[in-house]
Amino acid sequence: MLKRIKETNKLHMLYFAIIALSALGLGFSHNVISNYFKDAYQITPYQRGLIEFPRELPGMLVVFFIASLSLLSDFRIAVIAQCLSIIGIGALGFITPPFTIMLIFIFINSSGMHLFMPVKTSIGISLIKDSNVGKRMGQYRGVSVAFSMLASIIVFICFRIGVFDFTSKTKWIFILSALIFAVVVVLLIIMEKLIDNPTTSNKRVNFVFRKEYKYYYTLVIMWGVQKQIMMVYGPWVLIEILNKKADTLAILGIIGSLFGVFFIPAVGRWVDRFGIKKLLYADALSFIFVYVLYGLLSAGFDTGTLATVGIPVFLAYMLFIFDKMSTQMGMIRTVYLRSIAVDPSDITPTLSLGLSLDHAVSIICAYLGGIVWGVWGPQYIFFLAASLSFVNLYVARKVKEPAVS
C-alpha cells in the first residue's frame, strides 16, 4: 500500500511538472502572440480577425485528430502534440517568414497546442482517485496559473532590457518556448513508463454525442464566443487603441496570475462546497459584468470621450485582469462533464468534441469581430458577447445539481 501511495505521489508530481512547464512555454508563445503580429507584421484589426482562422482551425479539427490517433495512449498523443508545438513556434523563433508562410507555422503550433488540451485534462482526471475532484482540478489550474505568472515576469523583464524582441531576426522568446516544450516531451515519456498500462483513454474512433451532454455542449459553444472576443479583441483594445506593448500586457498577466494562484484553487474548493449549479451562475454573471463594462470603456476610448490615460485606462486594466481570472473558471465545465458522464470512456472524446464546437464558433466570431470593429466600432463586439452570456444563465438554471463522485 505504501509503495502504491508513493507511486501515485510521484505520478502527481510529474503531472504537476508537465502542466507547469507547458504553462511556462505557452507564456512565451501563445500569451504574447498578439504583440508578435503587431510588431513583426503591423497588422490591422481586420487582419487580426483573419489570422484567427489558421490559429483556431486546429481546435475545430481536434476531434478528428483525437479520433485518428485513438489507438495511441494519451501520453503518446501528448508527445505528438508537443512536437508539433516545437516545430511551429521554433521555426518562428529562427526566421521571420512572409506573412502567408508565418500562418502555416502558426497552424502547426496551434495544432499541437489544441491537441494537447483534451489529453492533458484526461490524464489529470485519470489521476484523481478520491471525491475531491474540484479541489484537485483547482490545484492543477493553480499550478498552471502560477507558471503563467512566472512567464509574464520573465517576459516583462526581458522585453524591458531588450533580450526579447519581435522585430529582430531571432526571436529568443519563441526558441525558449520550444526548448521548454521539449522538456515536457521527456517528462511525458517518463510518466508513461511509470504507468503499468497507460490508457488509450478508452477513446472511440466514432464521435460521442449524447443528449445527456446537451448543456455541456451549450456551455462550450458559448465559451467559444466569449473566449474569442475577450482573448483576441480584449488585448487588441490595449494594443491598437491604447498603444500598449508586450511589457504592459506582461505586467497585467503577472497581476492576474498572482490573484489567480489563490483564486483558482479556491474555485475548485467552491465547486466541492457549493455545487456546480451555483458556480455556473457566478461564471455567467462575471462574463456579463466584464463585457458590458469593457464595451463602455472601448466606446469611450474609440470616440475620444474617455482619456487614454489615468482612471479609464486603469479600469480597462482591472477588467482585463478580472477576465484573466474568470476565464480560468472553465474547470467548472470539466467537473460538470465528469459528474454527468454516462461512461468514463466518454470523457476524452466529449472533451475533444467540445473543443471542436468551441473553435468552430471561435473562427466565425473572429472573422465577424474584425468586421464589426471596422464598421461599427469595438464596443459592439463586447456588447454582443454580454448579450450572449445570458445563455449561460439559462443553462445554469436548467442543469441539475450532479453528485460529484
Secondary structure, 3 states (H helix, E strand, C coil): CHHHHHHHHHHHHHHHHHHHHHHHHHHCCHHHHHHHHHHHHCCCHHHHHHHHHHHHHHHHHHHHHHHHCCCCCHHHHHHHHHHHHHHHHHHHHHCCCCHHHHHHHHHHHHHHHHHHHHHHHHHHHHCCCCCCHHHHHHHHHHHHHHHHHHHHHHHHHHHHHCCCCCCCCCCHHHHHHHHHHHHHHHHHHHHHHHCCCCCCCCCCCCCCCCHHHHHHHHHHHHHHHHHHHHHHHHHHHHHHHCCCCHHHHHHHHHHHHHHHHHHHHHHHHHHHHHCHHHHHHHHHHHHHHHHHHHHHHHHHHHHCCCCCCCHHHHHHHHHHHHHHHHHHHHHHHHHHHHHHCCCHHHHHHHHHHHHHHHHHHHHHHHHHHHHHHHHCCCHHHHHHHHHHCHHHHHHHHHCCCCCCC
